[in-house]
Structure formats: structure tokens, C-alpha cells
Amino acid sequence: QVQLVESGGGLVQPGGSLRLSCVASGFTFSSNSMTWHRQAPGKEREWVAGISASGITNYADSVKGRFTISRDNAKRTVYLQMNSLKPEDTALYYCRRPSGGYWGQGTQVTVAS
């Protein structure tokens, strides 16, 4: 079965960096687009970034220039490098396989001093 397992979240000061990872199993990872989403307390879940099977990336305006999505097909892993973090980036971050709508369990990112 499809499984997506995120890791790498934590507490970081404003201006800091984190790298999230999402390890996939149960499907042909290299053939699938993958996305990252986040949900802050009291807000709806929002799309953050996406990467196609061929490596084309796109980003929400709120993270463009600060976040980078990448993938390693050999490791069946999609990454989200987050730099220049702001308090408003605090959220539960999820990875998703859009095809079929599969979600991971999420990893918490908290940006605070």
C-alpha cells in the first residue's frame, strides 16, 4: 500500500533553516509528481510546493525564493529545504502524492524565538 512518511520538523528560530524529508513506498515513486502542503492552527491546509516526475518545480508565492523542493528517486524521497524561516511558516507540513490523493501523517515545524 502507498505510504508517505515525513520527518525533519522541529523548533527553529526565525531566519533559520530546516530540511523536511518524505520517504515513499508502495508505488513507483519516480513516475509520480509529489507535493508539500501545510496547515497552521486555525487555518485551512495550503499547497506549498510541487515537483513533477521530470523534476519541474513550482512554489506558492509565500515561500518562493526561500523554500526548495527536490527529489531523489533512488532514495524514494522528496525533500523540502526551508530557509529564512518566519513565524508564519509555523505549521504541520504534509507530503502528498496527488495521484490518488495520498497524504503522509505530517511533521510539525515551529518557528519561534
N, CA, C and O of each residue as an XYZ file, in Angstrom:
452
protein
N       0.843     -1.183      0.000
C       0.000      0.000      0.000
C       0.889      1.248      0.000
O       2.057      1.215      0.387
N       0.285      2.338     -0.449
C       1.018      3.602     -0.507
C       1.281      4.108      0.909
O       0.372      4.177      1.736
N       2.527      4.456      1.170
C       2.885      5.069      2.445
C       3.797      6.257      2.192
O       4.695      6.203      1.353
N       3.553      7.324      2.927
C       4.375      8.522      2.885
C       4.723      8.878      4.321
O       3.834      9.071      5.150
N       6.007      8.963      4.615
C       6.441      9.216      5.992
C       7.349     10.436      6.008
O       8.456     10.418      5.472
N       6.851     11.494      6.637
C       7.604     12.747      6.740
C       8.476     12.756      7.989
O       8.173     12.094      8.981
N       9.556     13.512      7.923
C      10.422     13.730      9.068
C      11.179     15.023      8.861
O      11.146     15.612      7.780
N      11.872     15.466      9.924
C      12.727     16.638      9.797
C      12.178     17.902     10.420
O      12.862     18.925     10.452
N      10.960     17.848     10.914
C      10.402     19.030     11.551
C      11.060     19.311     12.891
O      11.855     18.512     13.386
N      10.721     20.454     13.471
C      11.263     20.811     14.769
C      11.049     22.265     15.079
O      10.296     22.964     14.401
N      11.727     22.710     16.122
C      11.665     24.103     16.559
C      12.902     24.834     16.037
O      14.027     24.372     16.228
N      12.693     25.953     15.392
C      13.811     26.721     14.842
C      13.542     28.204     15.047
O      12.390     28.638     15.071
N      14.600     28.969     15.193
C      14.460     30.413     15.370
C      14.167     31.086     14.035
O      14.527     30.560     12.982
N      13.519     32.239     14.074
C      13.310     32.993     12.826
C      14.634     33.217     12.106
O      15.652     33.535     12.721
N      14.594     33.044     10.794
C      15.801     33.158      9.990
C      16.548     31.853      9.823
O      17.481     31.769      9.024
N      16.156     30.843     10.559
C      16.825     29.558     10.491
C      16.357     28.694      9.331
O      15.546     29.109      8.503
N      16.894     27.476      9.297
C      16.601     26.555      8.206
C      16.238     25.173      8.744
O      16.663     24.770      9.827
N      15.450     24.475      7.964
C      15.132     23.068      8.219
C      15.011     22.369      6.879
O      14.685     22.993      5.868
N      15.276     21.061      6.875
C      15.020     20.261      5.683
C      14.077     19.131      6.046
O      14.389     18.284      6.883
N      12.935     19.132      5.413
C      11.964     18.071      5.599
C      12.198     16.976      4.564
O      12.611     17.237      3.434
N      11.923     15.746      4.983
C      12.027     14.596      4.089
C      10.710     13.837      4.089
O       9.987     13.818      5.085
N      10.413     13.220      2.969
C       9.228     12.370      2.864
C       9.643     11.120      2.098
O       9.939     11.172      0.905
N       9.659     10.004      2.803
C      10.025      8.734      2.190
C       8.760      8.020      1.725
O       7.806      7.853      2.486
N       8.772      7.608      0.475
C       7.598      6.992     -0.130
C       7.805      5.495     -0.343
O       8.925      5.034     -0.567
N       6.720      4.756     -0.269
C       6.763      3.329     -0.556
C       5.417      2.875     -1.085
O       4.401      3.546     -0.900
N       5.423      1.732     -1.742
C       4.167      1.152     -2.205
C       3.732      1.568     -3.585
O       2.639      1.208     -4.022
N       4.575      2.329     -4.292
C       4.237      2.736     -5.653
C       5.525      3.127     -6.380
O       6.589      3.230     -5.770
N       5.411      3.343     -7.690
C       6.568      3.715     -8.497
C       6.836      5.198     -8.304
O       6.260      6.041     -8.991
N       7.714      5.503     -7.365
C       7.957      6.880     -6.953
C       8.400      7.749     -8.122
O       7.916      8.871     -8.279
N       9.306      7.246     -8.936
C       9.906      8.071     -9.988
C       8.895      8.525    -11.037
O       9.160      9.473    -11.776
N       7.760      7.872    -11.109
C       6.760      8.206    -12.122
C       5.709      9.193    -11.624
O       4.792      9.551    -12.364
N       5.834      9.627    -10.396
C       4.784     10.434     -9.786
C       5.240     11.828     -9.393
O       6.346     12.011     -8.884
N       4.367     12.821     -9.638
C       4.554     14.132     -9.050
C       4.341     14.033     -7.545
O       3.608     13.171     -7.061
N       4.984     14.918     -6.830
C       4.836     14.963     -5.372
C       4.665     16.418     -4.950
O       5.169     17.327     -5.611
N       3.964     16.631     -3.865
C       3.732     17.990     -3.374
C       3.935     18.062     -1.862
O       3.860     17.057     -1.156
N       4.190     19.259     -1.398
C       4.213     19.574      0.034
C       3.076     20.565      0.315
O       2.784     21.457     -0.481
N       2.453     20.371      1.471
C       1.369     21.229      1.925
C       1.618     21.544      3.395
O       2.447     20.911      4.048
N       0.894     22.521      3.897
C       0.999     22.817      5.327
C      -0.339     23.305      5.864
O      -1.183     23.817      5.129
N      -0.501     23.127      7.165
C      -1.708     23.595      7.828
C      -1.331     24.220      9.152
O      -0.821     23.552     10.052
N      -1.587     25.503      9.258
C      -1.343     26.235     10.502
C      -2.582     26.138     11.386
O      -3.684     25.901     10.891
N      -2.402     26.321     12.693
C      -3.547     26.244     13.609
C      -4.643     27.221     13.203
O      -4.383     28.404     12.982
N      -5.856     26.722     13.109
C      -6.990     27.568     12.788
C      -7.114     27.956     11.329
O      -7.986     28.744     10.964
N      -6.241     27.402     10.488
C      -6.275     27.748      9.058
C      -6.473     26.496      8.221
O      -6.277     25.373      8.686
N      -6.867     26.721      6.969
C      -7.027     25.605      6.058
C      -5.659     25.132      5.565
O      -4.680     25.878      5.545
N      -5.639     23.862      5.170
C      -4.415     23.326      4.596
C      -4.132     24.030      3.275
O      -5.043     24.264      2.480
N      -2.862     24.367      3.044
C      -2.495     25.055      1.814
C      -1.334     24.360      1.121
O      -0.464     23.767      1.759
N      -1.347     24.450     -0.187
C      -0.270     23.916     -1.006
C       0.956     24.799     -0.875
O       0.846     26.024     -0.853
N       2.135     24.173     -0.788
C       3.388     24.906     -0.617
C       4.270     24.806     -1.852
O       4.761     25.816     -2.358
N       4.469     23.585     -2.335
C       5.383     23.377     -3.459
C       5.084     22.038     -4.118
O       4.510     21.139     -3.502
N       5.482     21.922     -5.379
C       5.287     20.678     -6.097
C       6.463     20.386     -7.002
O       7.164     21.296     -7.445
N       6.674     19.102     -7.273
C       7.723     18.689     -8.200
C       7.157     17.572     -9.070
O       6.577     16.607     -8.574
N       7.339     17.725    -10.366
C       6.824     16.724    -11.285
C       7.766     15.530    -11.356
O       8.859     15.550    -10.790
N       7.327     14.494    -12.056
C       8.171     13.309    -12.229
C       9.461     13.671    -12.969
O      10.496     13.036    -12.762
N       9.399     14.671    -13.814
C      10.590     15.076    -14.584
C      11.415     16.132    -13.867
O      12.442     16.577    -14.381
N      10.969     16.539    -12.675
C      11.756     17.472    -11.881
C      11.371     18.935    -12.000
O      12.057     19.800    -11.455
N      10.294     19.224    -12.698
C       9.828     20.608    -12.787
C       9.198     21.007    -11.452
O       8.375     20.280    -10.897
N       9.599     22.169    -10.950
C       9.140     22.606     -9.637
C       8.274     23.853     -9.732
O       8.378     24.631    -10.680
N       7.423     24.027     -8.738
C       6.665     25.272     -8.604
C       6.354     25.493     -7.138
O       6.344     24.561     -6.334
N       6.099     26.765     -6.807
C       6.018     27.179     -5.411
C       4.878     28.164     -5.185
O       4.495     28.921     -6.078
N       4.349     28.131     -3.970
C       3.427     29.178     -3.560
C       4.200     30.482     -3.431
O       5.383     30.484     -3.088
N       3.529     31.581     -3.705
C       4.206     32.880     -3.644
C       4.796     33.144     -2.260
O       5.828     33.802     -2.138
N       4.146     32.636     -1.229
C       4.580     32.915      0.141
C       5.923     32.279      0.484
O       6.568     32.690      1.448
N       6.352     31.285     -0.286
C       7.609     30.595      0.025
C       8.635     30.703     -1.098
O       9.771     30.255     -0.946
N       8.245     31.290     -2.214
C       9.138     31.378     -3.370
C      10.404     32.126     -2.996
O      10.342     33.192     -2.384
N      11.550     31.573     -3.362
C      12.827     32.177     -3.038
C      13.388     31.754     -1.689
O      14.556     32.005     -1.392
N      12.561     31.112     -0.871
C      13.028     30.660      0.454
C      13.022     29.138      0.575
O      13.882     28.565      1.244
N      12.069     28.491     -0.060
C      11.935     27.029      0.014
C      12.348     26.407     -1.314
O      12.163     26.995     -2.380
N      12.910     25.208     -1.225
C      13.283     24.447     -2.422
C      12.801     23.015     -2.280
O      13.120     22.336     -1.303
N      12.040     22.563     -3.251
C      11.601     21.170     -3.284
C      12.520     20.405     -4.226
O      12.908     20.909     -5.280
N      12.861     19.188     -3.835
C      13.714     18.348     -4.676
C      13.339     16.885     -4.434
O      12.580     16.556     -3.522
N      13.890     16.031     -5.274
C      13.587     14.607     -5.117
C      14.818     13.777     -5.424
O      15.671     14.166     -6.223
N      14.894     12.624     -4.773
C      15.937     11.645     -5.027
C      15.212     10.338     -5.312
O      14.764      9.656     -4.390
N      15.098      9.994     -6.576
C      14.322      8.808     -6.936
C      14.957      7.520     -6.423
O      14.250      6.566     -6.100
N      16.279      7.486     -6.346
C      16.955      6.288     -5.833
C      16.597      6.040     -4.369
O      16.520      4.897     -3.920
N      16.383      7.122     -3.641
C      16.026      7.015     -2.217
C      14.518      7.095     -2.002
O      14.048      7.007     -0.867
N      13.765      7.259     -3.070
C      12.305      7.359     -2.986
C      11.896      8.453     -2.003
O      10.983      8.277     -1.197
N      12.581      9.570     -2.087
C      12.402     10.630     -1.105
C      12.205     11.972     -1.799
O      12.877     12.293     -2.779
N      11.269     12.741     -1.267
C      11.100     14.124     -1.691
C      11.463     15.016     -0.502
O      11.120     14.718      0.642
N      12.154     16.101     -0.791
C      12.658     16.993      0.245
C      12.016     18.371      0.129
O      11.544     18.777     -0.933
N      12.016     19.073      1.257
C      11.650     20.486      1.249
C      12.692     21.212      2.098
O      12.678     21.132      3.326
N      13.588     21.914      1.426
C      14.583     22.732      2.107
C      13.952     24.076      2.392
O      13.499     24.763      1.477
N      13.920     24.452      3.650
C      13.271     25.695      4.064
C      14.309     26.612      4.692
O      14.893     26.290      5.727
N      14.528     27.741      4.065
C      15.485     28.738      4.558
C      14.756     30.022      4.923
O      13.606     30.232      4.539
N      15.441     30.871      5.667
C      14.877     32.166      6.070
C      13.480     31.997      6.655
O      12.545     32.703      6.279
N      13.357     31.068      7.560
C      12.046     30.746      8.115
C      11.483     31.908      8.927
O      12.206     32.653      9.588
N      10.161     32.026      8.848
C       9.435     33.086      9.538
C       8.421     32.464     10.499
O       8.016     31.317     10.310
N       8.012     33.198     11.513
C       6.988     32.653     12.427
C       5.726     32.200     11.691
O       5.075     31.241     12.108
N       5.384     32.872     10.619
C       4.182     32.489      9.875
C       4.352     31.195      9.084
O       3.388     30.708      8.492
N       5.553     30.633      9.063
C       5.764     29.322      8.449
C       5.412     28.189      9.418
O       5.401     27.021      9.030
N       5.128     28.529     10.664
C       4.755     27.520     11.647
C       3.511     26.778     11.201
O       2.476     27.389     10.934
N       3.612     25.460     11.120
C       2.506     24.640     10.627
C       2.881     23.171     10.716
O       4.028     22.809     10.975
N       1.885     22.348     10.494
C       2.102     20.925     10.275
C       2.292     20.738      8.771
O       1.430     21.117      7.978
N       3.421     20.155      8.385
C       3.771     20.004      6.984
C       3.529     18.565      6.541
O       3.932     17.609      7.203
N       2.858     18.447      5.398
C       2.495     17.147      4.858
C       3.065     16.982      3.455
O       3.146     17.944      2.692
N       3.458     15.763      3.122
C       3.716     15.488      1.721
C       2.525     14.715      1.154
O       1.763     14.083      1.885
N       2.394     14.785     -0.147
C       1.225     14.211     -0.808
C       1.612     13.677     -2.172
O       2.439     14.256     -2.877
N       1.000     12.564     -2.525
C       1.043     12.098     -3.904
C      -0.291     12.495     -4.523
O      -1.320     11.888     -4.224
N      -0.280     13.499     -5.372
C      -1.543     13.990     -5.913
C      -2.388     12.909     -6.598
O      -3.613     12.901     -6.474
N      -1.737     12.013     -7.307
C      -2.473     10.940     -7.968
C      -3.018      9.978     -6.925
O      -2.261      9.244     -6.290
N      -4.302      9.984     -6.755
C      -4.922      9.146     -5.735
C      -5.115      9.849     -4.411
O      -5.816      9.345     -3.534
N      -4.492     11.024     -4.256
C      -4.719     11.832     -3.065
C      -4.181     11.257     -1.773
O      -4.836     11.337     -0.733
N      -2.977     10.671     -1.832
C      -2.394     10.074     -0.629
C      -1.622     11.129      0.166
O      -0.905     11.955     -0.400
N      -1.783     11.081      1.475
C      -1.130     12.015      2.382
C      -0.255     11.270      3.381
O      -0.533     10.128      3.750
N       0.817     11.951      3.813
C       1.569     11.463      4.948
C       0.906     11.916      6.241
O      -0.164     12.524      6.226
N       1.568     11.606      7.377
C       0.987     11.925      8.669
C       1.359     13.339      9.136
O       0.756     13.872     10.067
N       2.344     13.928      8.488
C       2.749     15.286      8.809
C       3.917     15.356      9.769
O       4.164     14.440     10.553
N       4.631     16.473      9.686
C       5.723     16.766     10.609
C       5.601     18.227     11.022
O       5.386     19.099     10.180
N       5.738     18.493     12.319
C       5.497     19.831     12.841
C       6.732     20.722     12.683
O       7.848     20.330     13.023
N       6.508     21.907     12.169
C       7.542     22.938     12.086
C       7.072     24.132     12.912
O       5.988     24.672     12.689
N       7.900     24.531     13.862
C       7.596     25.683     14.702
C       8.745     26.678     14.608
O       9.898     26.348     14.886
N       8.410     27.892     14.214
C       9.411     28.955     14.072
C       9.129     29.989     15.157
O       8.135     30.713     15.109
N      10.023     30.040     16.128
C       9.806     30.937     17.262
C      11.133     31.214     17.938
O      12.064     30.410     17.883
N      11.198     32.378     18.581
C      12.400     32.719     19.334
C      12.176     32.436     20.808
O      13.073     32.656     21.622
